[in-house]
Structures are given as C-alpha cells and as structure tokens.
C-alpha cells in the first residue's frame, strides 16, 4: 500500500514520510516508508523523489551525494523550489487524496 500511495503523488507536489504512512493505513510508521523506498528497484517508475521529511527537507544524507543530488534534481525539474534547503508544503504539498 505504501507504493500505491507514493505512485499517486502528482508531478510538482511532495508528501512527507508520515503523510504517506498515514494514507497507507500505517499511521506513525514514517520510518517504514523510508525503509521501503530505500529498497526500491532503481528502475522503478514510482516517484520516490516526491517524498521528503516533515521539515520539507530531503532525508538522504548529503554524504550520499548521488542520491541527494538526484532527488533534488528531480524535484527541481518538476518546478519544486527549495528555500534554504527546504520545500514549502504550503506551496508544493500534496493534499493526499488516494
């Protein structure tokens, strides 16, 4: 169900790990969402990059440059704007109708 929720996040919008967990019927399991997404096949077309933390930041460590840079580049390509390393949920947050 986690993947089904992530698959419905529209282009140009983001959701938090906790929001995805709640919509998947797994409230308070945000870390599980992160774990599931981290184990995805790299060829998957599921828009994993649209899931960020509740502070509006990319959760991938900057030490993992490839992953962090890829997620940021994908979000920027969709028109999502970062301000001081954060995405505004007010501007870019998905309301979550599944």
N, CA, C and O atoms as CSV, one atom per row, in Angstrom:
chain,resi,resn,atom,element,x,y,z
A,1,UNK,N,N,0.823,-1.205,0.000
A,1,UNK,CA,C,0.000,0.000,0.000
A,1,UNK,C,C,0.867,1.269,0.000
A,1,UNK,O,O,0.453,2.293,-0.543
A,2,UNK,N,N,2.053,1.213,0.596
A,2,UNK,CA,C,2.952,2.365,0.602
A,2,UNK,C,C,3.266,2.790,-0.827
A,2,UNK,O,O,3.173,3.969,-1.167
A,3,UNK,N,N,3.634,1.828,-1.654
A,3,UNK,CA,C,3.986,2.141,-3.031
A,3,UNK,C,C,2.789,2.690,-3.805
A,3,UNK,O,O,2.948,3.561,-4.660
A,4,UNK,N,N,1.606,2.188,-3.512
A,4,UNK,CA,C,0.399,2.679,-4.186
A,4,UNK,C,C,0.162,4.151,-3.847
A,4,UNK,O,O,-0.234,4.931,-4.713
A,5,UNK,N,N,0.401,4.529,-2.603
A,5,UNK,CA,C,0.235,5.925,-2.200
A,5,UNK,C,C,1.281,6.787,-2.893
A,5,UNK,O,O,0.944,7.822,-3.469
A,6,UNK,N,N,2.543,6.377,-2.846
A,6,UNK,CA,C,3.614,7.158,-3.465
A,6,UNK,C,C,3.355,7.327,-4.964
A,6,UNK,O,O,3.634,8.385,-5.528
A,7,UNK,N,N,2.834,6.308,-5.594
A,7,UNK,CA,C,2.560,6.362,-7.030
A,7,UNK,C,C,1.512,7.417,-7.383
A,7,UNK,O,O,1.455,7.862,-8.530
A,8,UNK,N,N,0.693,7.821,-6.431
A,8,UNK,CA,C,-0.366,8.795,-6.709
A,8,UNK,C,C,0.040,10.238,-6.426
A,8,UNK,O,O,-0.742,11.153,-6.689
A,9,UNK,N,N,1.237,10.463,-5.900
A,9,UNK,CA,C,1.678,11.841,-5.649
A,9,UNK,C,C,1.891,12.510,-7.007
A,9,UNK,O,O,2.702,12.045,-7.808
A,10,UNK,N,N,1.173,13.590,-7.266
A,10,UNK,CA,C,1.254,14.205,-8.597
A,10,UNK,C,C,2.566,14.934,-8.869
A,10,UNK,O,O,3.275,15.351,-7.953
A,11,UNK,N,N,2.859,15.069,-10.139
A,11,UNK,CA,C,4.005,15.841,-10.624
A,11,UNK,C,C,3.960,17.234,-9.999
A,11,UNK,O,O,2.908,17.874,-9.985
A,12,UNK,N,N,5.093,17.708,-9.483
A,12,UNK,CA,C,5.165,19.050,-8.918
A,12,UNK,C,C,4.672,19.167,-7.491
A,12,UNK,O,O,4.543,20.273,-6.967
A,13,UNK,N,N,4.396,18.038,-6.858
A,13,UNK,CA,C,3.928,18.035,-5.471
A,13,UNK,C,C,4.809,17.107,-4.641
A,13,UNK,O,O,5.465,16.218,-5.184
A,14,UNK,N,N,4.824,17.314,-3.324
A,14,UNK,CA,C,5.577,16.460,-2.407
A,14,UNK,C,C,4.676,16.024,-1.262
A,14,UNK,O,O,3.641,16.634,-0.991
A,15,UNK,N,N,5.095,14.956,-0.600
A,15,UNK,CA,C,4.411,14.458,0.588
A,15,UNK,C,C,5.476,14.065,1.597
A,15,UNK,O,O,6.609,13.760,1.223
A,16,UNK,N,N,5.122,14.071,2.858
A,16,UNK,CA,C,6.068,13.653,3.894
A,16,UNK,C,C,5.961,12.144,4.104
A,16,UNK,O,O,4.964,11.516,3.751
A,17,UNK,N,N,7.008,11.591,4.684
A,17,UNK,CA,C,7.011,10.165,5.000
A,17,UNK,C,C,5.826,9.821,5.907
A,17,UNK,O,O,5.170,8.797,5.713
A,18,UNK,N,N,5.556,10.666,6.883
A,18,UNK,CA,C,4.438,10.427,7.790
A,18,UNK,C,C,3.099,10.492,7.098
A,18,UNK,O,O,2.201,9.708,7.408
A,19,UNK,N,N,2.950,11.409,6.170
A,19,UNK,CA,C,1.710,11.531,5.408
A,19,UNK,C,C,1.481,10.275,4.571
A,19,UNK,O,O,0.367,9.753,4.520
A,20,UNK,N,N,2.532,9.795,3.918
A,20,UNK,CA,C,2.418,8.570,3.115
A,20,UNK,C,C,2.025,7.404,4.017
A,20,UNK,O,O,1.152,6.611,3.662
A,21,UNK,N,N,2.658,7.298,5.171
A,21,UNK,CA,C,2.342,6.206,6.097
A,21,UNK,C,C,0.875,6.254,6.516
A,21,UNK,O,O,0.187,5.233,6.508
A,22,UNK,N,N,0.403,7.439,6.878
A,22,UNK,CA,C,-0.996,7.576,7.310
A,22,UNK,C,C,-1.961,7.208,6.184
A,22,UNK,O,O,-2.945,6.506,6.418
A,23,UNK,N,N,-1.687,7.673,4.974
A,23,UNK,CA,C,-2.561,7.371,3.841
A,23,UNK,C,C,-2.522,5.892,3.469
A,23,UNK,O,O,-3.472,5.363,2.891
A,24,UNK,N,N,-1.418,5.231,3.804
A,24,UNK,CA,C,-1.296,3.800,3.534
A,24,UNK,C,C,-1.918,2.961,4.655
A,24,UNK,O,O,-1.851,1.732,4.628
A,25,UNK,N,N,-2.519,3.627,5.630
A,25,UNK,CA,C,-3.132,2.902,6.742
A,25,UNK,C,C,-2.133,2.478,7.802
A,25,UNK,O,O,-2.390,1.560,8.581
A,26,UNK,N,N,-0.985,3.154,7.826
A,26,UNK,CA,C,0.079,2.815,8.774
A,26,UNK,C,C,0.521,4.060,9.548
A,26,UNK,O,O,1.690,4.443,9.498
A,27,UNK,N,N,-0.420,4.690,10.264
A,27,UNK,CA,C,-0.043,5.917,10.973
A,27,UNK,C,C,1.122,5.655,11.932
A,27,UNK,O,O,1.243,4.577,12.514
A,28,UNK,N,N,1.968,6.668,12.075
A,28,UNK,CA,C,3.135,6.611,12.971
A,28,UNK,C,C,4.212,5.632,12.490
A,28,UNK,O,O,5.022,5.158,13.287
A,29,UNK,N,N,4.221,5.337,11.207
A,29,UNK,CA,C,5.233,4.435,10.640
A,29,UNK,C,C,6.011,5.106,9.505
A,29,UNK,O,O,6.280,4.493,8.472
A,30,UNK,N,N,6.364,6.365,9.718
A,30,UNK,CA,C,7.108,7.114,8.701
A,30,UNK,C,C,8.433,6.437,8.372
A,30,UNK,O,O,8.848,6.412,7.214
A,31,UNK,N,N,9.094,5.894,9.379
A,31,UNK,CA,C,10.388,5.233,9.127
A,31,UNK,C,C,10.232,4.005,8.242
A,31,UNK,O,O,11.124,3.682,7.457
A,32,UNK,N,N,9.116,3.331,8.364
A,32,UNK,CA,C,8.856,2.178,7.499
A,32,UNK,C,C,8.762,2.630,6.041
A,32,UNK,O,O,9.259,1.955,5.140
A,33,UNK,N,N,8.126,3.768,5.822
A,33,UNK,CA,C,8.033,4.304,4.463
A,33,UNK,C,C,9.438,4.552,3.914
A,33,UNK,O,O,9.736,4.191,2.776
A,34,UNK,N,N,10.289,5.162,4.717
A,34,UNK,CA,C,11.663,5.405,4.293
A,34,UNK,C,C,12.405,4.129,3.976
A,34,UNK,O,O,13.152,4.061,3.000
A,35,UNK,N,N,12.202,3.122,4.796
A,35,UNK,CA,C,12.872,1.840,4.577
A,35,UNK,C,C,12.394,1.190,3.277
A,35,UNK,O,O,13.198,0.690,2.490
A,36,UNK,N,N,11.089,1.204,3.062
A,36,UNK,CA,C,10.529,0.607,1.841
A,36,UNK,C,C,11.064,1.335,0.609
A,36,UNK,O,O,11.464,0.698,-0.365
A,37,UNK,N,N,11.073,2.659,0.650
A,37,UNK,CA,C,11.548,3.428,-0.503
A,37,UNK,C,C,13.041,3.205,-0.742
A,37,UNK,O,O,13.490,3.198,-1.888
A,38,UNK,N,N,13.805,3.025,0.323
A,38,UNK,CA,C,15.251,2.816,0.156
A,38,UNK,C,C,15.568,1.472,-0.483
A,38,UNK,O,O,16.669,1.275,-0.998
A,39,UNK,N,N,14.619,0.552,-0.456
A,39,UNK,CA,C,14.839,-0.778,-1.018
A,39,UNK,C,C,14.219,-0.952,-2.408
A,39,UNK,O,O,14.179,-2.059,-2.945
A,40,UNK,N,N,13.747,0.136,-2.972
A,40,UNK,CA,C,13.129,0.067,-4.300
A,40,UNK,C,C,14.150,-0.277,-5.369
A,40,UNK,O,O,15.335,0.034,-5.246
A,41,UNK,N,N,13.675,-0.913,-6.402
A,41,UNK,CA,C,14.493,-1.183,-7.586
A,41,UNK,C,C,14.805,0.152,-8.255
A,41,UNK,O,O,13.916,0.987,-8.417
A,42,UNK,N,N,16.043,0.353,-8.637
A,42,UNK,CA,C,16.437,1.630,-9.239
A,42,UNK,C,C,15.739,1.902,-10.567
A,42,UNK,O,O,15.719,3.046,-11.021
A,43,UNK,N,N,15.176,0.899,-11.188
A,43,UNK,CA,C,14.459,1.075,-12.454
A,43,UNK,C,C,12.976,1.383,-12.261
A,43,UNK,O,O,12.249,1.562,-13.238
A,44,UNK,N,N,12.526,1.444,-11.025
A,44,UNK,CA,C,11.122,1.679,-10.743
A,44,UNK,C,C,10.669,3.046,-11.249
A,44,UNK,O,O,11.431,4.013,-11.232
A,45,UNK,N,N,9.429,3.107,-11.695
A,45,UNK,CA,C,8.864,4.372,-12.142
A,45,UNK,C,C,8.046,5.058,-11.044
A,45,UNK,O,O,7.432,6.098,-11.279
A,46,UNK,N,N,8.041,4.471,-9.849
A,46,UNK,CA,C,7.363,5.081,-8.702
A,46,UNK,C,C,8.112,6.381,-8.359
A,46,UNK,O,O,9.339,6.360,-8.264
A,47,UNK,N,N,7.415,7.498,-8.174
A,47,UNK,CA,C,8.080,8.785,-7.938
A,47,UNK,C,C,8.577,8.959,-6.496
A,47,UNK,O,O,8.094,9.824,-5.765
A,48,UNK,N,N,9.532,8.141,-6.105
A,48,UNK,CA,C,10.091,8.146,-4.751
A,48,UNK,C,C,10.637,9.511,-4.358
A,48,UNK,O,O,10.636,9.875,-3.182
A,49,UNK,N,N,11.097,10.256,-5.338
A,49,UNK,CA,C,11.734,11.546,-5.065
A,49,UNK,C,C,10.752,12.585,-4.525
A,49,UNK,O,O,11.176,13.621,-4.012
A,50,UNK,N,N,9.468,12.329,-4.629
A,50,UNK,CA,C,8.457,13.278,-4.151
A,50,UNK,C,C,8.161,13.123,-2.663
A,50,UNK,O,O,7.306,13.829,-2.128
A,51,UNK,N,N,8.849,12.218,-1.996
A,51,UNK,CA,C,8.654,12.010,-0.556
A,51,UNK,C,C,9.834,12.634,0.178
A,51,UNK,O,O,10.988,12.271,-0.051
A,52,UNK,N,N,9.526,13.580,1.065
A,52,UNK,CA,C,10.546,14.288,1.833
A,52,UNK,C,C,10.152,14.264,3.304
A,52,UNK,O,O,9.066,13.798,3.650
A,53,UNK,N,N,11.026,14.764,4.169
A,53,UNK,CA,C,10.691,14.709,5.591
A,53,UNK,C,C,9.720,15.824,5.982
A,53,UNK,O,O,9.424,16.713,5.183
A,54,UNK,N,N,9.238,15.763,7.200
A,54,UNK,CA,C,8.196,16.685,7.649
A,54,UNK,C,C,8.680,18.128,7.786
A,54,UNK,O,O,7.867,19.045,7.911
A,55,UNK,N,N,9.994,18.335,7.764
A,55,UNK,CA,C,10.541,19.695,7.793
A,55,UNK,C,C,10.714,20.264,6.382
A,55,UNK,O,O,11.188,21.387,6.212
A,56,UNK,N,N,10.323,19.477,5.371
A,56,UNK,CA,C,10.436,19.925,3.999
A,56,UNK,C,C,11.815,19.705,3.398
A,56,UNK,O,O,12.152,20.291,2.369
A,57,UNK,N,N,12.604,18.869,4.037
A,57,UNK,CA,C,13.971,18.614,3.574
A,57,UNK,C,C,14.102,17.216,2.976
A,57,UNK,O,O,13.327,16.311,3.284
A,58,UNK,N,N,15.092,17.071,2.124
A,58,UNK,CA,C,15.457,15.758,1.614
A,58,UNK,C,C,16.109,14.997,2.753
A,58,UNK,O,O,17.000,15.523,3.420
A,59,UNK,N,N,15.680,13.773,2.981
A,59,UNK,CA,C,16.216,12.992,4.095
A,59,UNK,C,C,17.513,12.275,3.771
A,59,UNK,O,O,18.253,11.890,4.676
A,60,UNK,N,N,17.792,12.094,2.499
A,60,UNK,CA,C,19.051,11.457,2.147
A,60,UNK,C,C,20.199,12.339,2.622
A,60,UNK,O,O,20.161,13.559,2.462
A,61,UNK,N,N,21.192,11.732,3.192
A,61,UNK,CA,C,22.340,12.463,3.691
A,61,UNK,C,C,23.089,13.131,2.553
A,61,UNK,O,O,23.195,12.576,1.459
A,62,UNK,N,N,23.598,14.303,2.807
A,62,UNK,CA,C,24.432,14.970,1.804
A,62,UNK,C,C,25.713,14.179,1.574
A,62,UNK,O,O,26.412,14.388,0.583
A,63,UNK,N,N,26.014,13.271,2.495
A,63,UNK,CA,C,27.171,12.392,2.309
A,63,UNK,C,C,26.910,11.398,1.189
A,63,UNK,O,O,27.838,10.926,0.533
A,64,UNK,N,N,25.618,11.082,0.977
A,64,UNK,CA,C,25.225,10.229,-0.144
A,64,UNK,C,C,24.918,11.174,-1.309
A,64,UNK,O,O,23.767,11.333,-1.715
A,65,UNK,N,N,25.974,11.792,-1.833
A,65,UNK,CA,C,25.806,12.825,-2.849
A,65,UNK,C,C,24.957,12.397,-4.024
A,65,UNK,O,O,24.101,13.157,-4.477
A,66,UNK,N,N,25.177,11.196,-4.526
A,66,UNK,CA,C,24.427,10.754,-5.701
A,66,UNK,C,C,22.938,10.743,-5.433
A,66,UNK,O,O,22.162,11.278,-6.225
A,67,UNK,N,N,22.524,10.137,-4.318
A,67,UNK,CA,C,21.099,10.057,-4.001
A,67,UNK,C,C,20.498,11.417,-3.704
A,67,UNK,O,O,19.428,11.749,-4.213
A,68,UNK,N,N,21.182,12.211,-2.879
A,68,UNK,CA,C,20.701,13.542,-2.518
A,68,UNK,C,C,20.578,14.415,-3.770
A,68,UNK,O,O,19.543,15.039,-4.006
A,69,UNK,N,N,21.642,14.450,-4.561
A,69,UNK,CA,C,21.644,15.280,-5.764
A,69,UNK,C,C,20.590,14.826,-6.770
A,69,UNK,O,O,19.951,15.651,-7.423
A,70,UNK,N,N,20.412,13.506,-6.892
A,70,UNK,CA,C,19.403,13.003,-7.825
A,70,UNK,C,C,18.006,13.411,-7.386
A,70,UNK,O,O,17.203,13.855,-8.206
A,71,UNK,N,N,17.707,13.263,-6.094
A,71,UNK,CA,C,16.379,13.638,-5.611
A,71,UNK,C,C,16.151,15.133,-5.797
A,71,UNK,O,O,15.089,15.545,-6.264
A,72,UNK,N,N,17.127,15.935,-5.439
A,72,UNK,CA,C,16.983,17.380,-5.594
A,72,UNK,C,C,16.799,17.760,-7.066
A,72,UNK,O,O,15.954,18.594,-7.389
A,73,UNK,N,N,17.577,17.159,-7.949
A,73,UNK,CA,C,17.468,17.461,-9.381
A,73,UNK,C,C,16.099,17.084,-9.927
A,73,UNK,O,O,15.517,17.825,-10.721
A,74,UNK,N,N,15.584,15.933,-9.505
A,74,UNK,CA,C,14.253,15.520,-9.974
A,74,UNK,C,C,13.171,16.485,-9.501
A,74,UNK,O,O,12.262,16.824,-10.259
A,75,UNK,N,N,13.270,16.925,-8.251
A,75,UNK,CA,C,12.279,17.865,-7.721
A,75,UNK,C,C,12.380,19.214,-8.432
A,75,UNK,O,O,11.363,19.804,-8.796
A,76,UNK,N,N,13.595,19.697,-8.627
A,76,UNK,CA,C,13.781,20.966,-9.339
A,76,UNK,C,C,13.236,20.876,-10.759
A,76,UNK,O,O,12.645,21.835,-11.257
A,77,UNK,N,N,13.427,19.738,-11.413
A,77,UNK,CA,C,12.933,19.543,-12.779
A,77,UNK,C,C,11.411,19.594,-12.844
A,77,UNK,O,O,10.841,19.883,-13.896
A,78,UNK,N,N,10.758,19.315,-11.728
A,78,UNK,CA,C,9.293,19.376,-11.671
A,78,UNK,C,C,8.799,20.760,-11.241
A,78,UNK,O,O,7.598,20.974,-11.072
A,79,UNK,N,N,9.735,21.694,-11.066
A,79,UNK,CA,C,9.353,23.055,-10.689
A,79,UNK,C,C,9.237,23.277,-9.201
A,79,UNK,O,O,8.764,24.327,-8.768
A,80,UNK,N,N,9.657,22.311,-8.413
A,80,UNK,CA,C,9.607,22.445,-6.958
A,80,UNK,C,C,10.801,23.287,-6.517
A,80,UNK,O,O,11.942,23.013,-6.889
A,81,UNK,N,N,10.521,24.303,-5.727
A,81,UNK,CA,C,11.523,25.280,-5.318
A,81,UNK,C,C,12.011,24.988,-3.903
A,81,UNK,O,O,11.228,24.656,-3.014
A,82,UNK,N,N,13.316,25.120,-3.717
A,82,UNK,CA,C,13.928,24.991,-2.390
A,82,UNK,C,C,14.273,26.383,-1.890
A,82,UNK,O,O,14.798,27.210,-2.635
A,83,UNK,N,N,13.976,26.633,-0.634
A,83,UNK,CA,C,14.351,27.882,0.017
A,83,UNK,C,C,15.126,27.512,1.276
A,83,UNK,O,O,14.556,26.973,2.225
A,84,UNK,N,N,16.423,27.802,1.283
A,84,UNK,CA,C,17.305,27.401,2.386
A,84,UNK,C,C,17.249,25.897,2.622
A,84,UNK,O,O,17.230,25.440,3.764
A,85,UNK,N,N,17.223,25.134,1.536
A,85,UNK,CA,C,17.244,23.678,1.628
A,85,UNK,C,C,15.909,23.038,1.950
A,85,UNK,O,O,15.845,21.831,2.184
A,86,UNK,N,N,14.838,23.824,1.967
A,86,UNK,CA,C,13.517,23.302,2.314
A,86,UNK,C,C,12.510,23.556,1.202
A,86,UNK,O,O,12.604,24.520,0.443
A,87,UNK,N,N,11.549,22.652,1.141
A,87,UNK,CA,C,10.420,22.790,0.224
A,87,UNK,C,C,9.222,23.233,1.057
A,87,UNK,O,O,8.990,22.697,2.141
A,88,UNK,N,N,8.478,24.184,0.572
A,88,UNK,CA,C,7.291,24.666,1.274
A,88,UNK,C,C,6.123,23.715,1.039
A,88,UNK,O,O,5.682,23.524,-0.095
A,89,UNK,N,N,5.631,23.124,2.119
A,89,UNK,CA,C,4.441,22.280,1.986
A,89,UNK,C,C,3.222,23.130,1.628
A,89,UNK,O,O,2.283,22.650,0.993
A,90,UNK,N,N,3.250,24.385,2.041
A,90,UNK,CA,C,2.140,25.280,1.708
A,90,UNK,C,C,2.029,25.452,0.186
A,90,UNK,O,O,0.932,25.463,-0.370
A,91,UNK,N,N,3.176,25.584,-0.466
A,91,UNK,CA,C,3.189,25.786,-1.920
A,91,UNK,C,C,3.167,24.496,-2.726
A,91,UNK,O,O,2.529,24.426,-3.776
A,92,UNK,N,N,3.878,23.456,-2.226
A,92,UNK,CA,C,4.090,22.258,-3.029
A,92,UNK,C,C,3.560,20.971,-2.396
A,92,UNK,O,O,3.730,19.886,-2.951
A,93,UNK,N,N,2.924,21.095,-1.245
A,93,UNK,CA,C,2.425,19.894,-0.563
A,93,UNK,C,C,1.210,19.310,-1.249
A,93,UNK,O,O,0.345,20.029,-1.750
A,94,UNK,N,N,1.165,18.019,-1.261
A,94,UNK,CA,C,0.051,17.271,-1.834
A,94,UNK,C,C,-0.982,17.039,-0.752
A,94,UNK,O,O,-0.631,16.703,0.379
A,95,UNK,N,N,-2.228,17.212,-1.076
A,95,UNK,CA,C,-3.298,17.066,-0.079
A,95,UNK,C,C,-3.563,15.591,0.239
A,95,UNK,O,O,-4.094,15.278,1.304
A,96,UNK,N,N,-3.209,14.705,-0.652
A,96,UNK,CA,C,-3.259,13.298,-0.313
A,96,UNK,C,C,-4.542,12.560,-0.544
A,96,UNK,O,O,-4.884,11.672,0.237
A,97,UNK,N,N,-5.256,12.885,-1.569
A,97,UNK,CA,C,-6.457,12.125,-1.891
A,97,UNK,C,C,-6.053,10.852,-2.627
A,97,UNK,O,O,-5.578,10.900,-3.762
A,98,UNK,N,N,-6.246,9.724,-1.971
A,98,UNK,CA,C,-5.896,8.431,-2.582
A,98,UNK,C,C,-7.156,7.734,-3.015
A,98,UNK,O,O,-7.096,6.629,-3.554
